[in-house]
């Protein structure tokens, strides 16, 4: 079996396809009784410096970004998308990038005002903005909060100066700590992104980063294994990285330390401070007071719908009889022009019925506590019987456990997630990278 690398941002399917993979039924098409929850992703593509490991749609800002023009394009993009989501409530909003905190708070405020004027935004909607510690200003964070941002995600990555330099980050360890301190003045819902498996990193150094994060008292941590992606500087000039055994030890140590500190490992890379009640008792979109799991990302992982606007943004929208994926024009300059003439969507296709089961499982099996069995039909529009054979095989191999109410990966299934997903692949085409969760680009 191949050990899962556990990088929530990159997983697009098994690394190898077994020709004996079990077939999924393709004799039925989706039929929804009610549409899944809807989120909104807003992509801001500029960053202060392109990191050598980053393969997101981010572009180094060598001149001031055209904020006003881009805000107008986002609003036009949203308006063009309204017929496909008309009347549907938006449960969460996520500003990703790039580095959204490069934009002025007034620009973020203008976008959110346009969203509120055009779609029913839930009164308790989670609204996240990604920020780079190197772009932190106290007044700016205060103004982001005043604009309606109620969750901040800081791209810390490490607290060690040498590792930050090797990752090409524009901040140092002092700025990282200062950014957390400033953010906590205005946001009680705060995430820190950290990475492990860094060039030259030891087990002790990886755990030290976790200890520093815990000392800050933040309620949510996202811990990613550094992976070398095509079309990055690290791919062209690979740095010396810890071997698989070393990174596996880091992963195990991080999981153990965070569990001991009272954090629920609720998704492959995500940890939230435990509330009074177990997170598994309240699957999304149901949340209780003090639940700091990321609602937006949970909607991705539970195969909810999401409209993506902005350069290169992807989306998944369900209709009563089909599921549609979209991709916006990728390059910022071309996106600005396309959105202005009502043509921001570059690609659109209906998800084939035989691929839907695999796509659901690729997301939902990332959840540590699993998912209610009823979700499959609610989120895919297909009966659970369409994946009966691979579910049975996964249970036989000890990769999942299930009853009439819940399906969950076992410890073995979580460790070898690729092997588990392979059972559901069959002849389904590998899905496009249709969204991004908070990650290590900021």
PLY file of the C-alpha trace (Angstrom):
ply
format ascii 1.0
element vertex 442
property float x
property float y
property float z
element edge 441
property int vertex1
property int vertex2
end_header
0.00 0.00 0.00
1.08 3.58 -0.67
1.09 5.90 2.31
-1.12 8.96 1.85
0.80 12.26 1.88
-2.19 14.07 3.36
-2.06 17.36 1.50
-5.63 18.60 1.31
-4.89 21.05 -1.47
-3.49 18.62 -4.00
-5.29 15.31 -3.78
-6.87 14.67 -7.20
-6.94 10.88 -7.14
-4.88 7.77 -6.65
-1.29 7.91 -7.78
-1.73 4.71 -9.79
-4.81 3.14 -11.37
-5.41 -0.56 -10.80
-7.04 -2.15 -13.85
-9.07 -4.39 -11.57
-10.78 -1.43 -9.88
-14.44 -2.10 -9.26
-16.97 -0.55 -11.64
-19.54 1.98 -10.57
-23.05 1.94 -11.91
-23.61 4.50 -14.68
-27.21 3.58 -15.45
-28.71 6.44 -13.43
-28.38 10.22 -13.54
-28.47 12.61 -10.59
-31.90 13.52 -9.24
-31.83 15.96 -6.34
-34.68 16.30 -3.86
-32.95 19.41 -2.47
-29.77 21.10 -3.61
-26.59 20.91 -1.46
-25.36 23.85 0.65
-23.70 26.64 -1.35
-20.44 28.49 -0.65
-18.69 31.32 -2.49
-14.98 31.33 -3.29
-13.36 34.61 -4.40
-9.88 34.43 -5.91
-7.43 37.32 -5.71
-4.41 36.24 -7.79
-1.64 38.64 -6.82
1.06 38.05 -4.21
4.11 39.96 -3.03
6.44 37.16 -4.13
5.82 33.80 -5.80
6.96 31.04 -3.44
9.11 28.29 -4.98
6.69 25.50 -3.93
3.46 27.22 -5.02
1.51 25.97 -8.04
-1.65 27.95 -7.33
-2.85 30.59 -9.77
-0.80 33.36 -8.15
1.13 36.14 -9.84
3.89 38.27 -8.35
2.75 41.89 -8.23
5.59 43.83 -9.83
3.39 46.93 -9.90
0.34 47.93 -7.85
-2.51 45.52 -8.55
-5.48 47.06 -10.42
-7.75 46.78 -7.39
-10.66 48.91 -8.56
-10.73 47.23 -11.99
-10.53 43.78 -10.41
-13.30 44.50 -7.90
-15.53 45.63 -10.78
-14.66 42.41 -12.66
-15.54 40.27 -9.62
-18.91 41.98 -9.30
-19.59 41.52 -13.03
-18.57 37.86 -12.73
-20.95 37.37 -9.80
-23.82 39.02 -11.65
-23.27 36.79 -14.68
-23.41 33.72 -12.40
-26.66 34.64 -10.64
-29.04 32.71 -12.92
-27.31 29.45 -11.92
-27.67 30.05 -8.17
-30.78 32.21 -8.01
-32.44 32.23 -4.60
-29.88 29.94 -2.96
-28.45 30.94 0.41
-24.66 31.30 0.67
-23.34 29.71 3.88
-19.68 30.77 3.65
-17.34 33.07 1.72
-13.62 32.52 1.26
-11.11 35.05 -0.14
-8.12 33.03 -1.38
-5.13 33.72 -3.54
-2.46 34.78 -4.12
-2.52 37.01 -1.10
-5.93 38.66 -0.57
-4.53 40.79 2.27
-2.58 42.76 -0.35
-5.89 44.42 -1.24
-7.15 47.38 0.76
-9.89 46.72 3.27
-12.10 49.06 1.25
-11.82 46.75 -1.76
-12.80 43.71 0.32
-15.68 45.71 1.78
-16.89 46.65 -1.72
-16.88 43.00 -2.83
-18.79 41.86 0.26
-21.31 44.68 -0.14
-21.91 43.51 -3.71
-22.33 39.92 -2.52
-24.86 40.92 0.14
-26.81 42.97 -2.39
-27.07 40.08 -4.86
-27.35 36.80 -2.96
-28.93 35.73 0.35
-25.86 35.64 2.61
-26.52 33.78 5.84
-26.53 35.97 8.95
-24.05 33.56 10.56
-21.99 33.01 7.40
-18.31 32.29 7.92
-16.27 34.83 5.90
-12.57 33.97 5.66
-9.67 35.99 4.30
-6.17 34.60 3.75
-3.31 36.83 4.86
0.46 36.80 4.63
2.31 37.79 7.82
4.54 40.00 5.67
1.56 42.17 4.70
0.17 42.69 8.20
-0.85 46.12 9.45
-2.91 46.56 12.60
-5.23 49.15 11.07
-5.76 46.96 8.03
-6.78 43.95 10.13
-9.16 46.17 12.10
-10.72 47.38 8.86
-10.99 43.84 7.45
-12.99 42.91 10.55
-15.18 45.99 10.14
-15.85 44.99 6.51
-17.30 41.68 7.69
-14.35 39.28 7.68
-14.89 37.04 10.72
-12.24 34.38 10.15
-8.58 34.97 9.27
-6.14 32.41 7.89
-2.46 33.29 8.31
0.14 31.62 6.08
2.82 31.16 8.76
4.38 27.90 7.37
7.20 27.87 9.97
8.55 29.83 12.91
12.19 29.08 12.07
14.06 31.79 10.09
16.10 29.31 8.04
13.06 27.36 6.93
11.16 30.55 6.07
14.07 31.63 3.87
14.22 28.24 2.16
10.49 28.52 1.39
10.93 31.98 -0.13
8.64 33.62 2.43
8.70 37.40 2.76
8.28 37.32 6.54
10.56 36.17 9.34
9.81 34.49 12.67
9.37 37.80 14.49
6.85 39.02 11.93
5.01 35.70 12.16
4.54 36.07 15.91
3.60 39.72 15.55
1.00 38.91 12.90
-0.65 36.38 15.21
-0.70 38.88 18.07
-2.30 41.59 15.90
-4.80 39.18 14.35
-5.97 38.02 17.78
-6.97 41.58 18.66
-9.66 41.51 15.98
-10.43 37.85 15.23
-11.33 35.07 17.64
-11.63 32.64 14.72
-8.07 32.31 13.46
-6.24 29.63 11.48
-2.50 29.17 11.09
-1.08 27.31 8.10
2.04 25.30 8.93
4.14 22.98 6.75
6.35 20.04 7.60
8.79 17.97 5.58
10.70 21.18 4.82
14.22 21.33 3.35
16.65 20.16 6.03
13.91 19.94 8.70
14.30 17.57 11.63
11.53 15.91 13.63
12.32 18.14 16.60
12.06 21.28 14.45
8.69 20.21 13.03
7.31 19.62 16.52
8.81 22.91 17.72
6.71 24.79 15.15
3.62 23.06 16.51
4.56 23.97 20.08
4.97 27.63 19.11
1.58 27.63 17.40
-0.07 26.00 20.42
1.46 28.59 22.73
-0.40 31.29 20.80
-3.74 29.67 21.67
-5.22 29.79 18.16
-8.33 27.59 17.70
-7.44 26.09 14.31
-4.31 24.74 12.61
-3.78 23.44 9.08
-0.68 21.25 8.85
0.53 20.34 5.38
3.23 18.05 4.11
5.39 19.98 1.62
4.99 18.38 -1.80
6.98 19.18 -4.93
4.58 20.15 -7.70
5.18 20.51 -11.45
5.63 24.03 -12.81
7.29 25.29 -9.63
10.85 26.37 -8.93
11.23 23.53 -6.44
10.34 21.11 -9.24
13.05 22.56 -11.49
15.59 22.82 -8.67
14.61 20.25 -6.02
15.76 21.07 -2.49
17.04 18.34 -0.13
13.94 17.08 1.68
13.46 14.63 4.55
12.76 11.09 3.35
9.38 9.37 3.56
10.11 7.72 6.91
11.17 11.04 8.43
8.07 12.89 7.22
5.84 10.02 8.36
7.37 10.37 11.82
6.73 14.13 11.72
3.12 13.55 10.75
2.57 11.05 13.55
4.22 13.32 16.11
2.14 16.33 15.00
-1.09 14.32 15.24
-0.19 13.03 18.70
0.84 16.44 20.05
-2.26 18.22 18.77
-4.56 15.50 20.06
-2.94 15.77 23.49
-3.47 19.54 23.35
-7.22 19.07 22.77
-7.43 19.55 19.01
-9.76 17.43 16.89
-8.09 16.04 13.76
-11.28 16.35 11.74
-9.79 16.26 8.22
-6.55 15.05 6.65
-4.68 18.31 7.30
-7.08 20.22 9.57
-7.19 20.46 13.36
-9.71 22.42 15.44
-9.82 22.92 19.18
-12.40 20.55 20.61
-15.66 22.05 21.79
-17.96 20.83 24.53
-19.50 18.30 22.13
-17.73 16.01 19.64
-17.48 17.44 16.12
-18.81 14.16 14.72
-22.11 14.84 16.49
-22.65 17.94 14.39
-21.84 17.33 10.72
-21.96 20.41 8.47
-23.91 22.52 7.85
-24.86 22.10 11.55
-22.47 23.82 13.95
-22.57 24.54 17.66
-21.26 27.50 19.60
-17.46 27.47 19.70
-17.07 25.01 16.81
-13.96 26.24 14.98
-13.87 23.73 12.16
-13.61 25.57 8.85
-17.17 25.66 7.54
-16.13 26.64 4.04
-13.69 23.79 3.61
-16.11 21.35 5.24
-18.57 22.23 2.51
-15.95 21.22 -0.08
-15.21 17.96 1.73
-18.89 17.12 2.14
-19.40 17.58 -1.63
-21.39 20.77 -1.24
-21.71 23.33 -4.02
-19.47 26.35 -4.46
-19.47 29.22 -6.88
-15.95 30.37 -7.71
-15.37 33.88 -9.07
-12.09 35.57 -9.93
-9.15 34.69 -12.15
-8.80 30.91 -12.48
-11.51 30.15 -9.91
-13.30 26.82 -10.17
-16.84 26.00 -9.13
-19.27 23.12 -8.73
-22.97 23.86 -9.06
-25.80 21.34 -8.76
-29.10 21.55 -10.59
-32.12 19.27 -10.10
-30.86 16.77 -12.70
-27.11 17.37 -13.09
-23.85 18.62 -11.56
-21.81 21.20 -13.47
-18.16 22.21 -13.00
-16.85 25.57 -14.18
-13.47 27.26 -14.53
-12.87 31.00 -14.96
-10.30 32.54 -17.31
-6.99 32.03 -15.55
-4.65 34.90 -16.39
-5.56 38.08 -14.45
-5.32 40.46 -17.42
-7.36 38.20 -19.67
-9.85 37.61 -16.86
-10.37 41.37 -16.44
-11.16 41.69 -20.13
-13.37 38.58 -20.26
-15.40 39.49 -17.16
-15.98 42.95 -18.61
-17.67 41.48 -21.67
-19.62 38.82 -19.81
-17.38 35.85 -20.64
-15.52 35.07 -17.40
-16.33 31.34 -17.60
-13.73 29.65 -19.80
-14.71 26.01 -19.29
-17.92 24.30 -18.25
-18.86 20.65 -18.26
-21.41 18.33 -16.73
-19.96 15.73 -14.36
-20.60 12.29 -15.83
-22.85 10.11 -13.67
-20.20 7.37 -13.45
-17.70 9.91 -12.02
-19.95 11.39 -9.33
-19.49 8.58 -6.79
-15.72 8.76 -6.99
-15.70 12.57 -6.70
-17.90 12.39 -3.61
-15.69 9.80 -1.94
-12.50 11.67 -2.89
-13.74 14.51 -0.72
-15.87 12.91 2.01
-13.37 10.19 2.94
-10.91 12.91 3.93
-13.11 13.52 6.98
-11.61 11.80 10.00
-15.02 11.02 11.53
-16.56 10.04 8.20
-19.97 11.18 7.03
-23.68 10.38 7.46
-24.66 7.70 4.94
-27.59 9.86 3.80
-25.13 12.48 2.51
-24.28 10.39 -0.51
-27.77 10.67 -1.99
-28.27 14.23 -0.71
-25.02 15.51 -2.25
-24.80 13.39 -5.44
-28.46 12.88 -6.35
-27.70 9.15 -6.72
-28.72 6.20 -4.54
-26.04 4.80 -2.23
-26.48 1.48 -4.03
-24.45 2.87 -6.95
-21.29 2.44 -4.84
-22.36 -0.73 -3.02
-19.60 -2.93 -4.48
-16.62 -0.65 -3.73
-18.01 0.07 -0.26
-18.21 -3.66 0.41
-14.68 -4.22 -0.84
-13.34 -1.31 1.23
-15.02 -2.75 4.33
-13.64 -6.21 3.58
-10.11 -4.76 3.40
-10.54 -2.93 6.70
-10.34 0.52 5.07
-13.77 1.75 6.19
-16.30 0.99 8.88
-20.00 1.59 8.35
-23.51 1.06 9.60
-26.87 2.31 8.38
-26.12 5.82 9.69
-22.41 6.55 9.09
-19.49 5.64 6.83
-15.98 6.44 8.04
-12.41 5.60 7.08
-10.58 3.42 9.59
-7.11 4.32 10.82
-5.80 2.04 8.06
-8.02 3.74 5.48
-6.83 7.19 6.55
-3.20 6.13 6.32
-3.65 4.60 2.87
-6.28 6.96 1.52
-5.11 6.62 -2.10
-5.69 2.86 -2.00
-9.14 3.41 -0.54
-10.09 5.95 -3.20
-8.84 3.68 -5.95
-11.71 1.30 -5.24
-14.18 4.02 -6.26
-12.28 5.19 -9.31
-13.28 2.51 -11.84
-13.57 4.19 -15.23
-14.30 7.62 -13.81
-12.07 10.30 -15.36
-9.77 12.06 -12.91
-11.59 15.26 -11.90
-10.11 18.66 -12.55
-8.74 20.53 -9.51
-12.03 22.20 -8.96
-11.41 24.29 -5.87
-8.79 25.31 -3.45
-8.93 25.08 0.28
-6.91 27.29 2.55
-3.31 26.39 2.10
0.25 27.46 1.89
0.24 30.05 -0.84
-0.44 33.10 1.30
0 1
1 2
2 3
3 4
4 5
5 6
6 7
7 8
8 9
9 10
10 11
11 12
12 13
13 14
14 15
15 16
16 17
17 18
18 19
19 20
20 21
21 22
22 23
23 24
24 25
25 26
26 27
27 28
28 29
29 30
30 31
31 32
32 33
33 34
34 35
35 36
36 37
37 38
38 39
39 40
40 41
41 42
42 43
43 44
44 45
45 46
46 47
47 48
48 49
49 50
50 51
51 52
52 53
53 54
54 55
55 56
56 57
57 58
58 59
59 60
60 61
61 62
62 63
63 64
64 65
65 66
66 67
67 68
68 69
69 70
70 71
71 72
72 73
73 74
74 75
75 76
76 77
77 78
78 79
79 80
80 81
81 82
82 83
83 84
84 85
85 86
86 87
87 88
88 89
89 90
90 91
91 92
92 93
93 94
94 95
95 96
96 97
97 98
98 99
99 100
100 101
101 102
102 103
103 104
104 105
105 106
106 107
107 108
108 109
109 110
110 111
111 112
112 113
113 114
114 115
115 116
116 117
117 118
118 119
119 120
120 121
121 122
122 123
123 124
124 125
125 126
126 127
127 128
128 129
129 130
130 131
131 132
132 133
133 134
134 135
135 136
136 137
137 138
138 139
139 140
140 141
141 142
142 143
143 144
144 145
145 146
146 147
147 148
148 149
149 150
150 151
151 152
152 153
153 154
154 155
155 156
156 157
157 158
158 159
159 160
160 161
161 162
162 163
163 164
164 165
165 166
166 167
167 168
168 169
169 170
170 171
171 172
172 173
173 174
174 175
175 176
176 177
177 178
178 179
179 180
180 181
181 182
182 183
183 184
184 185
185 186
186 187
187 188
188 189
189 190
190 191
191 192
192 193
193 194
194 195
195 196
196 197
197 198
198 199
199 200
200 201
201 202
202 203
203 204
204 205
205 206
206 207
207 208
208 209
209 210
210 211
211 212
212 213
213 214
214 215
215 216
216 217
217 218
218 219
219 220
220 221
221 222
222 223
223 224
224 225
225 226
226 227
227 228
228 229
229 230
230 231
231 232
232 233
233 234
234 235
235 236
236 237
237 238
238 239
239 240
240 241
241 242
242 243
243 244
244 245
245 246
246 247
247 248
248 249
249 250
250 251
251 252
252 253
253 254
254 255
255 256
256 257
257 258
258 259
259 260
260 261
261 262
262 263
263 264
264 265
265 266
266 267
267 268
268 269
269 270
270 271
271 272
272 273
273 274
274 275
275 276
276 277
277 278
278 279
279 280
280 281
281 282
282 283
283 284
284 285
285 286
286 287
287 288
288 289
289 290
290 291
291 292
292 293
293 294
294 295
295 296
296 297
297 298
298 299
299 300
300 301
301 302
302 303
303 304
304 305
305 306
306 307
307 308
308 309
309 310
310 311
311 312
312 313
313 314
314 315
315 316
316 317
317 318
318 319
319 320
320 321
321 322
322 323
323 324
324 325
325 326
326 327
327 328
328 329
329 330
330 331
331 332
332 333
333 334
334 335
335 336
336 337
337 338
338 339
339 340
340 341
341 342
342 343
343 344
344 345
345 346
346 347
347 348
348 349
349 350
350 351
351 352
352 353
353 354
354 355
355 356
356 357
357 358
358 359
359 360
360 361
361 362
362 363
363 364
364 365
365 366
366 367
367 368
368 369
369 370
370 371
371 372
372 373
373 374
374 375
375 376
376 377
377 378
378 379
379 380
380 381
381 382
382 383
383 384
384 385
385 386
386 387
387 388
388 389
389 390
390 391
391 392
392 393
393 394
394 395
395 396
396 397
397 398
398 399
399 400
400 401
401 402
402 403
403 404
404 405
405 406
406 407
407 408
408 409
409 410
410 411
411 412
412 413
413 414
414 415
415 416
416 417
417 418
418 419
419 420
420 421
421 422
422 423
423 424
424 425
425 426
426 427
427 428
428 429
429 430
430 431
431 432
432 433
433 434
434 435
435 436
436 437
437 438
438 439
439 440
440 441
